[in-house]
């Protein structure tokens, strides 16, 4: 009968629950499955939202689209990015050993890991065109935490140089000059980060050169203080 055929055709387009089926699309618009049901999609979205509530910003499912994948990174820019990371690492470890502070060294390690992770992100981009976006986003989490530990340790975890001795050495000439240059460099980096274009190769080079100069001043300051 025509009615029976129509009923069978309708049943073939519905799931076991009687809800209409539709194709599920991922973030890039690619077809994942034509067999997922509308209700299942809603349930999955609700579960993902619940999981995102326990993740820091930048690591949630909807944050990947904002990971900012520049297409103009070059090998030279990526290799140059290693220099400020190395300068910061050497200066921080030397200063931490002189201060005798394990907390300062822990903060320094976090800062080194943050910088190295961002370098690896760029390496993945230019070598295999793979946007390992978490390597980029971790920087805004680990670096502030590392700097906070380094600053806080100066007030409650000094076992080598005392705070008075550190202040006296830091405010002496020429150490105070390089301290001022380091602080000024940090301000410049903040301005460049806010006003610069992440997709512009020239702006990226400016930021990396400013970062390198800042970390070099920090290293010279550390050598003069210890």
C-alpha positions in Angstrom: 0.0 0.0 0.0 1.1 3.6 -0.6 0.6 4.5 3.0 2.8 1.7 4.2 5.6 2.6 1.8 5.4 6.2 3.0 5.6 5.1 6.6 8.6 2.9 6.0 10.4 5.7 4.2 9.7 8.0 7.1 11.1 5.4 9.6 14.3 5.1 7.6 15.0 8.8 8.0 14.4 8.8 11.8 16.5 7.3 14.6 15.3 4.8 17.1 14.0 7.6 19.3 11.9 9.0 16.4 13.9 12.2 16.3 15.1 13.5 12.9 18.8 12.9 12.0 21.1 15.5 10.7 24.8 15.8 9.7 27.1 17.0 12.5 29.7 19.6 11.5 33.0 20.2 13.4 34.6 23.7 13.8 36.1 23.7 10.3 32.8 22.8 8.7 33.8 19.2 7.8 31.1 16.5 7.8 31.6 14.2 10.8 28.6 11.9 10.7 25.2 11.7 9.0 23.9 9.4 11.7 24.0 11.6 14.7 20.6 12.7 16.1 19.6 16.2 17.0 19.1 15.3 20.6 22.5 13.7 20.8 24.1 16.9 19.4 22.4 18.9 22.1 23.5 16.5 24.8 27.1 16.6 23.5 27.1 20.4 23.5 25.8 20.5 27.1 28.5 18.0 28.2 31.2 20.1 26.5 30.0 23.3 28.1 30.2 21.5 31.5 33.7 20.4 30.8 34.8 23.8 29.7 33.7 25.3 33.0 36.6 23.5 34.7 39.2 24.6 32.1 41.1 27.9 32.2 40.4 30.5 29.5 42.3 29.8 26.3 42.0 26.0 26.7 38.2 25.7 26.2 36.7 24.1 23.1 35.5 27.4 21.7 38.8 29.2 22.2 40.8 27.5 19.4 39.4 29.8 16.8 41.1 32.7 18.6 44.5 31.0 18.8 45.7 33.3 16.0 47.7 31.3 13.5 50.0 33.7 11.7 51.0 32.5 8.3 54.1 34.7 8.0 56.4 33.2 10.6 59.9 32.5 9.1 62.7 30.3 10.2 64.8 33.3 11.1 62.1 34.8 13.3 61.6 31.5 15.1 65.3 30.9 15.7 65.7 34.4 16.9 62.9 33.9 19.4 65.2 31.4 21.2 67.7 34.1 22.1 65.5 36.1 24.6 64.4 32.8 26.2 68.0 31.8 26.7 69.0 35.2 28.1 66.1 35.2 30.5 66.9 31.6 31.6 70.6 32.3 32.3 69.9 35.6 34.1 67.1 34.1 36.3 69.1 31.0 37.3 72.2 33.0 38.1 70.1 35.4 40.2 68.1 32.7 41.9 71.3 30.8 42.9 72.8 34.0 44.3 69.6 34.7 46.3 69.5 31.1 47.5 65.8 31.0 46.8 64.1 27.8 45.6 60.9 29.6 45.0 62.7 32.2 42.7 64.2 29.3 40.8 60.8 27.6 40.5 59.4 30.8 39.0 62.3 31.1 36.7 61.7 27.5 35.4 58.1 28.3 34.7 59.1 31.4 32.8 61.6 29.3 30.7 59.0 26.6 30.0 56.5 29.3 28.9 59.0 30.9 26.5 60.2 27.5 25.2 56.6 26.4 24.6 55.9 29.4 22.5 59.1 28.7 20.4 57.9 25.1 19.9 54.6 26.5 18.7 56.3 28.5 16.1 58.5 25.6 15.1 55.4 23.4 14.6 53.8 26.1 12.5 56.6 26.6 10.1 57.8 23.0 9.9 54.6 20.9 9.6 52.0 23.7 9.4 50.5 22.3 12.7 48.8 24.8 15.0 49.6 23.3 18.4 47.7 26.2 19.9 48.0 25.1 23.6 51.8 25.7 23.3 50.9 29.3 22.5 48.2 29.8 25.0 50.1 28.3 28.0 52.4 31.4 27.8 49.8 33.7 29.3 49.3 31.3 32.2 52.8 30.1 33.1 54.7 33.4 32.6 52.7 35.6 35.0 52.7 32.8 37.6 56.5 32.4 37.2 57.1 36.2 37.5 54.8 36.4 40.6 56.8 33.6 42.3 60.1 35.3 41.5 58.9 38.7 42.8 57.3 37.2 45.9 60.4 35.1 46.9 62.3 38.4 47.4 60.3 39.1 50.5 60.1 35.7 52.2 62.5 33.2 50.7 66.0 34.6 50.6 68.7 32.4 52.1 71.8 33.7 50.3 71.7 37.5 49.8 69.6 39.5 52.1 66.9 41.9 50.8 68.9 44.9 52.0 72.0 43.7 50.3 70.0 43.0 47.1 68.5 46.5 47.2 71.9 48.1 47.7 73.4 46.2 44.8 70.4 46.9 42.5 70.4 50.6 43.2 74.2 51.0 42.7 75.6 52.3 39.4 75.7 50.8 36.8 73.3 48.1 37.9 70.4 50.6 38.4 70.8 51.7 34.8 70.2 48.3 33.5 67.4 47.7 35.9 65.7 50.8 34.6 66.3 49.7 31.0 64.8 46.3 31.8 61.6 47.9 33.3 61.4 50.2 30.3 61.8 47.3 28.0 58.9 45.5 29.7 56.7 48.5 29.2 57.7 48.7 25.5 56.8 45.0 25.1 53.4 45.5 26.6 52.7 48.4 24.2 53.9 46.4 21.2 51.8 43.4 22.2 48.7 45.6 22.5 49.1 47.8 19.5 51.0 45.4 17.2 49.6 43.3 14.4 50.2 39.6 15.1 49.8 38.8 11.4 52.4 41.4 10.4 56.0 40.1 10.0 57.5 43.5 10.7 55.6 43.9 14.0 56.7 40.4 15.0 60.3 41.3 14.4 60.0 44.5 16.3 58.6 42.7 19.3 61.3 40.0 19.2 64.1 42.6 19.0 62.7 44.6 21.9 62.3 41.4 23.9 65.9 40.4 23.1 67.2 43.8 24.2 65.1 43.7 27.4 66.4 40.2 28.4 70.0 41.3 27.6 69.6 44.2 30.0 68.2 41.8 32.6 71.2 39.5 32.2 73.7 42.3 32.6 71.8 43.5 35.7 71.9 40.1 37.2 75.7 39.8 36.5 76.3 43.1 38.2 74.2 42.3 41.2 75.5 38.8 42.1 
